[in-house]
Amino acid sequence: MHKLLIVEDEPQLRSLFINAFKRLNVSAVAVENGIEGLAAFESFNPDIVLTDIRMPKMSGLELLREIRIRSTRTIVVVMTALDSPELPLEALRMGASDFIRKPVILSELFQTLKKYLNFLENNTQQTKTLGKYIYREAIIEFPTRIDLVPRMVSKLIRGISIPENILLGVHLGLAELITNAIEHGNMGISYDEKCSALKNDPMNGLEELYKSRLQLSETKRKKILVHFKMRKNVLQWKISDEGIGFDWESLPDPTSPENLLGLSGRGILLSRMQFDRLEYIGSGNTVKITKRISVV
């Protein structure tokens, strides 16, 4: 059973989270401030930390900084109010994995945590091997299966010497883009359809929507194609889907204050924070990302 640490200074929210997360089959501990959160982090050793940003004694950003000193593998999700759109961007720059809007929408919170629990359940840890790649190139075809995304990403980075301090970010960034390619590209699920599914059933609505789309023969046959190149310290992935594409040039800037806390473009923002360059090509069916790594 995976372990979740909740750091929230509002007693009612702590109680709500503890009761709600029983449905996710996790071992959860809740504390009321950053100082208690850091102590609990060291003793409880959680897989995921869910923390408010504005708290007395030690803020969520200060807690995040201390956690990243101690661990680069722990998933940290911060919660922030709608009146502070600049804070989640700062948290992402400091190494947060994701952010949640406050007041908290349970459907959004459930889906975020389920995504990372699936990652923890299916992630294959990178193992050290003798020797290292100087040049590598491959084209890999994947099925339209959201549940297999963590395993797809593990395959894409297997055997590459990615520094420990950026490994989690690279993995999660790739997962967001492949999920987008499957969900919006091959499955053709719109933003409004996704919101409606989550509103109707916060726990399982999105999974049911996936299942219904996969029953369509035209969706079943579609694939995700990833073209990977590595030259010395530069990694590059091109992720292509078989959807109709989208007008990526008119996509709102998710880093602007009025757009940052919305759901649209969220995956692109989370991915953009992990790579040196992210660009869409042509009709939007292909996204190219580049990451420079230190050569050891």
N, C-alpha and C positions, 0 to 999 in steps of 0.2 A: 504494500500500500504506500502510495506516495504521500509526502508530508508537505503541508501548506502552513505558512506562518502569516497571520493577519495582524497588521499594525494599524490601529484606528482608534482615535481618541473619543469617538462618540459611542457610548455604551449600547445604545439601541442598534446601531449599525453592526457593532461587534456581534451582538446576539443574533441579529438577522443573518449575518454571514455564516456563523457557526451552524445555525439550523439549516440554512439553504444548502450548504456544502456537504451535508450528510448524504444528499442525493448523488454526489459525485464520487462517493467511496474514497475519500481521502482522510488522512489523519490531520486534523486542524488544531492549531493553537492560536489564541488571540490575546494580544496585549495592547496597552493603551497609549504608549508613546515610543519614540525612537530609542531611548535609552534601554527600556525594557525589551524593545524589539531586537537590539543588538545582542543583548544577553541571551535572549531566546534563540537567536540565530546561531550563536556559538554552542548552545547546549542541545538544541533540537535538530540542528543540521537539516533545514527544510530543502525541498526540491524547488519550491516556488514561494516567493514572498510577495504578498499583496499589501501595499502600504499607502496610506494617505500621505500627501506632501506637506500640508500645513498642520503641524502638531506642536504642542508645547515641549520644552526641554531639549528635544532633538528633532529637527524637521525630517521629512521623508528624503529630501535630497542629501542631507548629512548622513542619514542611515544608508542610503544607496552608496555613497562614497565609501563608507566603512565596509559594507558588504563586498564591494568590488575589490577592495584591498585584500580581503580574505578569500574571495572566490570569484572566478570568472565563469563558472558553469551554472551557477544558480540563476534561475529565471526570476526577474524582478518586474512586477507590474505596479505602476504607480497610479494613484487616483487623484484627480484634480478637479476643482470647481470650474464651471463654465466662464467665470469672470477672470480666470487666470490662464489664458490659452498659451502664454509664453512658457509656462512651467513644464508641461510635458515635453516640449522641444528641448529644453535644458536637460531634463532627465534622460532623454534618449541620447543626447550627446555625452552624458556621463556614464552611459552603459545600461540604462533601463531597457528591458526587452519589449515593453508595451505600456500603454496607458489606458485608463478608464475614466469616463466622464462622471462627475458628481453634479447633481444627484444621480446615484447609481441606478442604471436600468438593468434589472436582473438578467434579462435575456442576453444583453451584451456581455455582462460579466460571466454568465454561464458559458457562452460560446468561446470567450477568450480563454477561460481556464480549461475547458474541454480540449481546445486546440493544443495547449501546452502539455496537458496530461497525455494526449495522443503522441506528442513529440517524445515525452519521457518514456512512454511505453514501447515505442518502436525505434527509437534512436539507437544506432549502432555506434558505440564510442570509437573514436579514432585511435588506432594502436600504432605504436612506434615500430618501424621496420628498418632493417639495415639498408643503407643507401637512400638516395632521394632522386626524384625526377628533376631533370634540367629542362626537358621539353616533353610535352605530352599533348595529344589531340585525340578526341573521340566524339562520335555522334551516337547518342543513346535515345531509344524510343521507349516511352512510358505509356501505360494505359490511362484512361480517364477515371482515376480512382483517388478521391480525396483522402481516404483512410490510409493510403500507402505513401503519401507525400514524405513523411519523415524517412522512410526507407529509401525512397528515390534520392533524397538529398544525401543520405549516408553513402549511397553508391557513387554519387557525383564527386564527393570529396575524399573518398577512400584512397589511401596511398599518397595523399598530398600533405606535405609538411606545413600545415597552417599553424602559426603561433597560437599558443594556448589563450592568450588574452583577447583574440578576435575570433576564435573558433566558433563559439556559441552564436555570435552576431552573424557570421557568414552563413551558418546553418539555418538560422531563423529567417534571414533575409532571402535566401534561396527558396525556403519553404513558402514564404508569402507570395513570391512571384509565380511559383509553380501552381499554388492554390488558385491564384487569380486566373492563370491560363486555363485551368480545368473548369473552375466555377463560372467565370464570365465568358471565357473563350469557347471551350468545347461544349459546355452545358448550356450556354446562352442565358444564364441567370442574371437578371437585371438587379440593380440596387433596390428598386421598389419591391420586387418579388422576394428578395432576401429579407427586407424589413418586415414584410407581411408575414412570412413564414415564422420569423422570430416572435412576432407579436402574437400570433395564434398559438404557438407552442414554444415557450422560451427554452425548454430543455432539448426537445427532439425535432422541432419544426424544420430546421435547416437540413438535418439528416434525411428527413422524409422527402424534402424537396429534391435532394440529390438522388434518392432512390427512384423517384418518379421520372427524373430526366434520364437516368440510366436505363430505364425500360424502353426508351425510344431507340430504335435500331440505328438511326442516324447519329445518335450520341455514342452508342456502344462502339462503333467502328472508328471513332476519332482518336487520335493519338497526340501525345506531347513529344516534341522533338527538342533535344538539348544538344547543342554543339559546343564542346568545351575545348579551350586551348590554354596551354600553360607554356610560357617562355620565361625561363629563369624566375624572376620575382613578380611576374605579371600573370594573373589569372583572369580568364574571360569566359563568360557563359552567354550563349544566345538561346533563349527559351521561346519556342514557337508553338502556337496552337492552331487548330483548324476551324476557328470561329470566324465570324464575319468582320472582326476587328472593331475599332472604335475611334472616335475623333480625339486622339490623345493630345493634339495641339490645343484643344479648348478645355482640357482638364483643369479644374481650379487648382491653384497652388495650395497644397495641404499645409504648408508651413506658415501661411498668412493667418493672422489672428481670427478672422471670421470663418476660416475653413478648418483650422487645426483640430478642433474637437468634434468634427463631424465624422461619419462612418465612410463616406464616399472618398476613395483615394487613400484610405488608411493603410492598406497593404503596401502601396507604392511608397508612401512616406516611410514606413518602418524599414522597407528594403533600402531606400535611398540613404538612410542614415548609416547603413552597414557597408556601403561600397563607395569607391572613389568616383565612379561614373555610372549613371543609369540613363539609358536612352531607348525610346521606342523607334521602330523602323517601319516604313511603309504604312499600311493600313492599321497598324497597332497589333498585328498578330505576333510580332516578334519583339522581345525586349532584350537589349544587350547590356550586360553589367560587367564592370571591370574592377578588380581589386589588386592593389599592390601589396605584397607581403615582404617582410624582412627576410633576407637570405642569411641562414645560420651556417 
